[in-house]
Amino acid sequence: MDGETNRDTTRLTLGSLARVEGEGRLAFTVRHGRVEAAELNIYEPPRFFESFLRGRDFREPPDITSRICGICPVAYQVSACNAIEQACGAHLTQPILDLRRLLYCGEWIASHTLHIYLLHAPDFLGAADAIELARIARPDVERGLALKKAGNAILDMIGGRSIHPVNVRLGGFYRAPTSSELAPLAEQLHRALDDALATVQWVSHFEIPDAEVDTELLALAQPGRYAIEDGVLTNTSGSSFAPEEFCDHVAERQVPHSTALHAHLDGQAYLTGPLARYSLHSADLSETARQAATEAGLGTVCRNPFQSIVVRAVETVFAVDEALRLIREYYRPESPYVDMSPRAATGYGVSEAPRGVLYHRYQLDSEGLILRATIIPPTSQNQAAIENDLRNTLAANLRLTDAELTGLCERTIRNYDPCISCATHFLDVTINRA
């Protein structure tokens, strides 16, 4: 961390963030003993995905948008499919929808496990990185790798490969597996469930600081089950709205210090992701996951960002449990996809990426060409809330040395598992010349 101090003002800059996906830095200013500004600077180059989707065929976004992220490509594929299928008026059969949910479970398992074991756990166990953690806690890391392998196995089987799956298409899949092909997967997931439950117990014994985020929460909901692959938007106030109303409530704006847009929900910062999902809808988790949460000491609501590692572990238990249920009840669809024709319309799609709500909107013409695309990833939605949390954390810990503040800020940011590459957008630049 670099520092610059005069008599009344201190400006500290954390030049790069470790163990997060993408590139970012943090700068904050303390004036007269008060935190005046805390800026999470996402400085990755713009990705231009929304721009080069324009003019493409309506069947292309699931493949193109999956390249936005190698960690959560399924989230981008599913939100894109949901939006375009709605625009085309398509209705998928239940077996196809169940297979899509099963694929998404694989992504949750793989992504959550990666974050828990390789990115976040080192913070709680005094390790500099996952390599050092493997030296001091080898059996735990091996358990995590086995658990991630189970998530990858689902992605391989349903999606065709674990990174940027190739079997996903508009309306479903190019090929649906047989029940016999899923049987070995179920055997692996039974072992993974033991590993997932052990993960909850492991992280529940970490020394977790007391903290609380007092901010609005946003998560998807589905009747009678924990929302993953679709749903309606719900928030802390108890209200709900459909995906097509998303931009009536969520507004994005540019900030000078970041290539990620900031989003506000009805005019205020908000949080989406594991804490929001759990706090709003923990009652919809499977019985196995709810029991694991209880044994880990979680209540029905969790607003401590440092406990997000426990919530992710509980969600991993749920994803394995749900995958087993889906395989047990699976029957192969007569056709792996529903065919559809384009029409001039706008479609809206949402799903719950591991890091939170992912929103897609596509405007199509009558020939099926994309006229406009809007993608709002969870990290850009969370950025204002993360900055607020950083500001409050810094204000409460100004007595710490610069090195100690550096570590605390990094830990605070990693609580949210930001996917920085997903969040980058083009930043307009205005030059005023004297």
N, C-alpha and C positions, 0 to 999 in steps of 0.2 A: 504494500500500500504506500503510495506517495502522499506526502503531506505538505501543505503550504499554510503558514501561520503568520498573522500580524497581531497587533495588540488585542484586537477584539474578535478576529475572525479566524477560523480554522477550516480549511477545505481539504478533505481527504479523498483520495481516488484509489479504488481497487481496480487495477489495470486489466485483469482478466479473471473470469470465474472458472473454477475447476469443478469437475464432476457434474456438469450440466450439459445438456445436448445443445451445441451451438456456441456462439461467441457473444459475450456481453461483459460489461463492466459496471461498476457502481461508483457514483460520486455523491458526496454530501457535504453540506456547508453548515458549520456551527458558528453562530454569531451571538455574542454576549451570553454565552452559555446555553443557547437554545438551538435546536436543530431547525434550520431555516429551509433546507431543501434536501431531499434524498432522491436521486435520479438513477433508476435502473436503465442503463444505456445499452440497448440492443443494437449493435453496429454491424451485424452481418449485411452483406450486399442484398439489395432487393431481389426477389425471386421471379416476379412477373408472371406467376401462374395464371392469375385472373386475366391478364392481358392476352397471353397466347392461347387461352381457351376460346377466345372470341373467334368466330369463323370456323371452328372445328365441328365435326359431326357430333350429334347428340349422344352417340354410343361411346365416344372416346374418354369423357371425364373420369370414369372409374380407373382406367389404366394411367392416365396422365396425372391425376391428383394423388395417386398412391405414391408418386415419386417425391411428393412434398416432404415425406418423413419415412425413414427406414425403420423406425421404431413402432409407429402406429399407422402403417399404410392401410390397414383394414378400415380404420375409422374414416379415412378420406374416401375410400371406395364406397362404404355403406352410406355415408351422408350424401355423396354424389348420386348414388343409385336411388335413394329415397326421394331426392329432389326431382330428378328427371322422370322417374316412374310416376310421381304425382303429376307432373306437367303433362305426361302422355295419357293420364287416366288409367294406368295399368293397375291390376289387382293380382298380387302374387298368391300362390297357393300356400297353405299352412306348412307343408313339408319344406318348401323352399325357404320360407321365413325362418323355420326352425334351424335349417342348415346354416343360414346366414348368422343366426344368433350363436350357433355352435362355433363358427369360424371366429366370431368376435370374442367368445370366451377364450379362445387360444391366444388372441392378442392381449387380452387383459392379463392372463397368466404370465406370458412372456415379458410384457412391459413392466408390470408391477414387480416381478421377481428381479428383473434387471435393476430397477431403481432401488429396491430394498437392499439387495446384497452387494451390488457393485458401486452404487453411487451414494447411498444414504447411510447404511450401517457403519461405514468407517467413521462418520462424525460422532457416533455414540460410543465407539470402542477405542478411540484414541489412535486410529490408524490414518496414515496420510492418504492411502488409496486402497483399491481392492487388492493389489499385489501384496501390500503389507498385511492386509486383513487375512489373506489366504495363508500367510505364514503364522499368524497368531490364532486363527480360528479356522483351520483347514476343514474340519468336518462340517462346519456350518456353511462355508462357501461351497463345498461339494454338494451339500443338500440343495442350496440355491441353484446351482448349475443343473442338477437333475430336475428340479422343478421347472426351470426355464425350458429345458429340453422337452418336457411334456407339453408345454404351450406351443413350442415350435412344431411338435409332432402333429398337433391339430391343424396348424397353419399349412404344414406340408400336405396332409391328407386332403383337407377340404380346399385349400387355396392353390395347391400345386407347387408351392415353395413358401418358405417362411418369411422371406423379405420380398415386398412388392408382389403379392400373389398374382398368378396369371390365370387362375380358373374362374375368377369373378367376372361377371358380365352383367350388363343391364338386363333386369328381369330375372336374375338368378345366377346360374353357373353354367359353364360349358359342359360339365359332367358332374353327376351326383354319385357319390360312392354307394356301394352295396352295404347291407348290414354286416355281412361277413368281413368286409374290409375294415369296418369300424371296430370289430371285436378286439383286435390287439391294442387298439388305441384305448379302449376301456380298461384293459388290464394295466396299462401304463398309468392311467389316470387314477386308478385305485391306489397305487403306490404314491402318486403325486399328492393325493388328498392327505395322506399321513405326513408328507413333507410340508404341505401347506399349513396343517394344524400345528406342526412343530415350529414353523416359522412364526406363527402368532405368539406362541409361548416364548420363543426366543426374544422377539422384539419387545414383548410386554415387560421384560425385565431390564430393559435399557433404562439408564438414568435420564429421565425426560424433564426438561425445565417446565416450570409453570408459565403458561402464556394463554392468551385468548384473543381471537380476532372477532371484533364486534362489527361485522359488516354483513351486507345482504348476501344471501346464498341463492344460487340458481342451479337447478338440476332437472333432468327429465323424469317423468313418471309414466308408468303403464299400469292399468288396472290389475291388481293382484300379484304383481311381480316386480322385482328390481329392474329398473329400466337399463337397457344396454344399447340395443340397436335402433331404437325409435322411441317416440313418446311425445307428450306435451310438456311445455315448460312450466315449472313450478318454482315459487320463491318463498322466502321466509315469511312474508305476510300472509301466505295461504292462498294467494291468487294463482291462476294458471292461464296460459295462453297457448295457442296453436303455433306451429313453426312459421306459418305464413304471417303471423303477427310479430315475429321476432324483432324486426327492425322498427316496429312501432314502439318498442320498449328499450331496445339496445341501440345506442348511438356510438359510432366510432369517431375519433378525432385524432389528428396528428399532433405529436408533441416534438419540439425541436431536438430533443436529446435521444431519440430512438427511431429506428426504422420499423418498429412494431407500432401499430395503431393502439391507442387506448380506448377501451370501451366502457360505457357507463349504462347501468340499468335504471331506467326511469330517473336519470340525473345523478345517480350516485355510484360510487365504486362498488363492485361486487365480486364474489368468489364463486367459481365453479370447480368441479373436481371431486376427489374422494371425500373431503370434509363436508361439502355441500350435499353430495349424494347420501352419505351416511346420516347426516343430521336431519335431512328432510324425509328420508325413506328407509331408515334402518329396519323398520317393522316388516319391510318387504323382502329382506334377506331370507335365505333358506334357514331352516331350523339349525342345521349344522353350523352355519356361519354366525347366526345369532348367539349360539352357545359359546362359540369360540370368542366372540366379542365380550360376552359376559365374563368368561374366565380370564380374559385379558384386562378386565377392569374398566372397560368402556361402558358408558351409559348409553342411552338411546340417542344422545346428541354429543358431538365432539367438535369443539371449536378451538382446540389447542393445536396449532400448526405443527408443533414438534411431535404430536401424536399421530400425524398423518401416516407415519410409517406403520403404525399399528392398524390403522384403518385400511391401508393398502393390503396388509397381510390378511385381514378379514375378508376383503373383497377377493383376494386370490383364492381363499377357501371357497367362497361362494362360486367363483368362476369354474373351479374344478368340479364342485358339487353339481352345478348347473350343467356343465358339459356331460357329466355322467348321466344325468337325467335325460338330456336330449338324445344321447346315444341309446339309452335304454328304450326310449319311446319312439325311436326313429323308424320310419318306413320310407323307402325310396320313392321320390315323386315320379309320376308317369313321364313327365318331361322335366329336365333340370332347369328350364327357364320358361318364362312367359314372354311370347313375342309381342311387340307393340309397334305402333306407327307414330311418327312425330306429328305434332300439331303446334300451332302458334299459341304459346302459353308460357306462364312462369311457374316454376316448381320450387318448392321449399323443402329442404331436408335437414334433419338433425340426427345425431347419435351421440352416445357418451364415450368419447375417447378416454383412455386411461386418465388423462389430465383434465377432462371436463367436457362440456358441451361443445360440439363442433357443428357449425352452421354452414350450409351451402344454399345458394340461390342461383337458378339458371333461367334465363329468358331465351326461349326458342322461337324460331320462325316456322312457317308452315312446312318448310323443307327439312326441318330438323337441324338447322345450323344454329349455333349458339351466338346470340346477339350480345349477351352480357352475362358475366359470372361474378359472384361475390362469395368469398370464403372467409369466415371469421373463426380462427382457431382458439382453443381455450387459453393458451398462454397470453395472447394479446388481450383477451377478456380479463385475465387475472392481473395484468401488469399494474394497474392503478392500485388494486388491493395489496399487492406485494409491496409497492412503494410506501403505502400507508403503514403496513406492518413494519417495514424497515425504519420508517421515521419514528414510530413509537418505541421500537426496540432500541434505537440509538439514543433517544431522549432518556430512556431509563437506565442507560449504561455508559454515560459519558465519563464516568470515573475510570473506565478501563483504559489500558494502554492502546496505542494504535494497532499493535499486533493482535491484541485480544479482541478489539473491535472488528478487525479483519475476519478473524475466525468466526465470530458471532454472526456477522453479516452474511458470510458464505453459508453458514448453517441455516440461517433464516431463509435465504433464497432457495436452497436445496429442499427445504420442506415442501415447496410447491412443485418440484420436479419440472421446471420450465423447459419446454421444447422450443428453444429459441429459433431454430431454423424454420419451424412451422409458422412463426409469428411475423416474419419480416415482410414488409410491404415497401413499395416505392414511396419516398418522401419528397413532397413538393418543396422546391427551394425558391425563395423570393430574395432578389438582390436589390438593395436600395443604394444608389450611387449619389454621393454628394456632388 
